[in-house]
């Protein structure tokens, strides 16, 4: 369940939209005009959010795969996870905050759908856990091996597959990534939006902007 975040200034009334650390999307040539651009399909809040809206993607070419209905929305685009991977049209979008001015913006990269990496990881983990558990004659040792092997396999599989995708679709990958600069001050210095670092407020410019978790999706 992805965590929902909001950035707030401790000096002025600035409060950002609600957002997730990252989300996936399908790159289309012409996304339907009535397609929802919300980064989440549902959320449960455990903190006040000052009636903030949910963040939306600014790129009209992207069909967001909002949690928890990613597969449903994907099916509406005509793709499956496998065909999406072969077509090289899955985009990983991360929300970051500019270190210089505090602006929240998105970093996009052409990637490989994580669903397939999860499948590979689960199969590798199951095989390694079963082998280790039988050898050591311990269910708990086998379970530990399975968890560790699954995580390692998923990470390696996703890194290798995403690197292959960006190499195979090089021009598209460069187009999707863009400059990666802050749209407000053009700085290239940024950090993950869920960082604990105190940033400058984009409204009052004081170093008093904090990002905090306010719910789950």
C-alpha positions as CSV (number, residue, x, y, z in Angstrom):
1,X,0.0,0.0,0.0
2,X,1.7,3.2,-1.2
3,X,2.1,6.0,1.4
4,X,0.4,9.3,0.7
5,X,2.5,12.5,1.4
6,X,1.9,16.2,1.6
7,X,4.5,19.1,1.7
8,X,3.7,21.9,4.1
9,X,5.4,25.1,5.1
10,X,5.8,25.8,8.8
11,X,6.0,29.6,8.2
12,X,3.2,30.3,5.7
13,X,0.0,28.6,4.5
14,X,1.5,26.7,1.6
15,X,0.4,23.1,1.3
16,X,0.9,20.9,-1.7
17,X,-1.4,18.4,-3.3
18,X,-1.4,14.9,-2.0
19,X,1.0,12.6,-3.8
20,X,2.7,9.2,-3.7
21,X,6.5,8.8,-3.9
22,X,6.1,7.2,-7.3
23,X,3.6,5.7,-9.7
24,X,3.5,3.9,-13.0
25,X,1.9,5.0,-16.3
26,X,1.4,3.9,-19.9
27,X,3.0,6.2,-22.5
28,X,0.4,6.6,-25.4
29,X,0.5,8.6,-28.6
30,X,-2.9,10.1,-27.9
31,X,-4.3,9.6,-24.4
32,X,-8.1,9.9,-24.1
33,X,-9.2,13.3,-23.0
34,X,-11.6,11.9,-20.4
35,X,-8.9,9.6,-18.8
36,X,-8.4,10.3,-15.1
37,X,-4.9,11.7,-14.4
38,X,-5.1,11.1,-10.6
39,X,-2.0,9.3,-9.2
40,X,-4.2,7.2,-6.8
41,X,-7.7,5.7,-7.1
42,X,-8.4,5.6,-3.4
43,X,-6.9,6.7,-0.1
44,X,-7.3,6.5,3.7
45,X,-6.0,9.6,5.5
46,X,-4.8,9.6,9.1
47,X,-3.9,13.3,9.3
48,X,-5.4,16.7,8.4
49,X,-4.6,17.8,4.8
50,X,-6.3,21.2,4.6
51,X,-8.7,20.0,1.9
52,X,-5.9,19.4,-0.5
53,X,-6.5,17.8,-3.9
54,X,-4.8,14.7,-5.2
55,X,-1.9,15.3,-7.5
56,X,-2.3,14.6,-11.2
57,X,0.1,14.0,-14.0
58,X,0.9,17.0,-16.1
59,X,1.9,15.0,-19.2
60,X,-1.2,14.4,-21.5
61,X,0.5,11.4,-23.1
62,X,0.5,9.4,-19.9
63,X,-2.3,7.1,-18.7
64,X,-1.8,6.8,-15.0
65,X,-2.0,3.3,-13.5
66,X,-3.4,4.4,-10.1
67,X,-3.3,2.1,-7.0
68,X,-5.1,-0.1,-6.3
69,X,-6.7,-0.5,-9.8
70,X,-3.5,-0.7,-11.9
71,X,-4.5,-3.9,-13.7
72,X,-8.0,-2.6,-14.5
73,X,-6.8,0.6,-16.0
74,X,-4.1,-1.2,-17.9
75,X,-6.6,-3.6,-19.5
76,X,-8.6,-0.5,-20.7
77,X,-5.5,0.6,-22.7
78,X,-5.4,-2.7,-24.5
79,X,-2.1,-3.8,-23.0
80,X,-1.2,-6.6,-20.6
81,X,1.9,-6.4,-18.4
82,X,3.7,-8.6,-20.9
83,X,2.7,-6.7,-24.0
84,X,3.4,-3.4,-22.2
85,X,6.9,-4.6,-21.5
86,X,7.5,-5.7,-25.1
87,X,6.2,-2.4,-26.4
88,X,8.5,-0.4,-24.2
89,X,5.7,2.0,-23.0
90,X,5.8,1.7,-19.2
91,X,6.9,4.9,-17.5
92,X,8.1,5.1,-13.9
93,X,7.3,8.5,-12.4
94,X,8.9,9.7,-9.2
95,X,8.0,12.9,-7.2
96,X,11.0,14.9,-6.1
97,X,11.6,18.2,-4.4
98,X,14.1,20.8,-5.7
99,X,16.9,21.6,-3.2
100,X,17.2,25.2,-4.4
101,X,13.6,26.4,-4.4
102,X,11.4,23.6,-2.9
103,X,9.3,23.0,-6.0
104,X,7.8,19.6,-6.2
105,X,8.0,18.1,-9.7
106,X,8.2,14.7,-11.5
107,X,11.2,12.7,-12.8
108,X,10.1,10.2,-15.5
109,X,12.0,7.2,-16.8
110,X,11.2,4.5,-19.3
111,X,11.2,1.3,-17.4
112,X,10.1,-2.3,-17.2
113,X,6.8,-3.1,-15.5
114,X,7.4,-4.2,-11.9
115,X,4.7,-6.9,-12.1
116,X,6.9,-9.1,-14.2
117,X,9.9,-8.6,-11.9
118,X,7.7,-9.6,-8.9
119,X,6.8,-12.8,-10.7
120,X,10.5,-13.7,-11.3
121,X,11.4,-12.8,-7.7
122,X,8.6,-14.9,-6.2
123,X,9.6,-18.0,-8.3
124,X,13.3,-17.6,-7.5
125,X,12.5,-17.0,-3.8
126,X,10.2,-20.1,-3.7
127,X,12.8,-22.3,-5.3
128,X,15.7,-21.0,-3.1
129,X,13.6,-21.2,0.1
130,X,12.4,-24.7,-0.6
131,X,16.0,-25.9,-1.3
132,X,17.4,-24.1,1.8
133,X,14.6,-25.2,4.1
134,X,15.0,-28.9,3.1
135,X,18.7,-28.8,3.4
136,X,18.6,-27.2,6.8
137,X,15.5,-29.1,7.8
138,X,13.9,-25.9,9.1
139,X,10.8,-24.1,7.8
140,X,11.9,-20.8,9.3
141,X,15.3,-20.9,7.7
142,X,13.6,-21.7,4.4
143,X,11.2,-18.8,4.9
144,X,14.1,-16.4,5.6
145,X,16.0,-17.6,2.5
146,X,12.8,-17.3,0.4
147,X,12.2,-13.7,1.5
148,X,15.8,-12.6,0.9
149,X,16.1,-14.4,-2.4
150,X,12.8,-12.9,-3.6
151,X,13.9,-9.4,-2.8
152,X,17.3,-9.8,-4.4
153,X,15.9,-11.4,-7.5
154,X,13.2,-8.7,-7.9
155,X,15.7,-5.9,-7.6
156,X,18.2,-7.5,-10.0
157,X,15.5,-8.4,-12.5
158,X,13.9,-5.0,-12.5
159,X,17.3,-3.2,-12.9
160,X,18.4,-5.5,-15.8
161,X,15.0,-5.3,-17.6
162,X,14.7,-1.6,-17.3
163,X,18.3,-1.1,-18.5
164,X,17.5,-3.3,-21.5
165,X,14.2,-1.4,-22.2
166,X,16.0,2.0,-22.2
167,X,18.7,0.6,-24.5
168,X,16.2,-1.0,-26.9
169,X,14.0,2.1,-27.0
170,X,16.8,4.7,-26.7
171,X,15.1,7.6,-28.4
172,X,11.9,7.2,-26.6
173,X,13.7,6.9,-23.3
174,X,15.5,10.2,-23.9
175,X,12.3,11.9,-24.8
176,X,10.5,10.6,-21.7
177,X,13.3,11.6,-19.4
178,X,13.6,15.1,-20.7
179,X,16.1,17.4,-19.0
180,X,15.2,16.4,-15.4
181,X,15.7,20.0,-14.3
182,X,13.4,21.9,-11.9
183,X,10.7,23.6,-14.0
184,X,10.9,26.7,-11.8
185,X,14.6,27.4,-11.3
186,X,16.2,24.9,-13.7
187,X,18.3,23.4,-11.0
188,X,19.5,19.8,-11.4
189,X,19.8,19.3,-7.6
190,X,16.8,17.4,-6.2
191,X,16.0,14.7,-3.6
192,X,13.2,12.2,-3.1
193,X,10.0,14.0,-2.0
194,X,9.6,11.7,1.0
195,X,13.0,12.8,2.4
196,X,13.2,14.2,5.9
197,X,15.2,17.2,4.8
198,X,13.8,20.6,5.4
199,X,13.5,22.5,2.1
200,X,12.9,26.1,1.0
201,X,9.2,26.9,0.6
202,X,8.2,27.7,-3.0
203,X,5.9,30.4,-1.7
204,X,7.7,32.3,1.0
205,X,11.2,31.0,0.3
206,X,11.9,30.3,3.9
207,X,13.7,27.0,4.7
208,X,10.6,25.6,6.4
209,X,9.0,23.1,4.0
210,X,8.5,19.6,5.4
211,X,7.1,16.5,3.7
212,X,5.1,14.2,5.9
213,X,3.0,11.1,5.6
214,X,-0.7,11.7,5.8
215,X,-2.3,8.4,4.7
216,X,-2.1,5.3,2.6
217,X,-3.5,4.3,-0.8
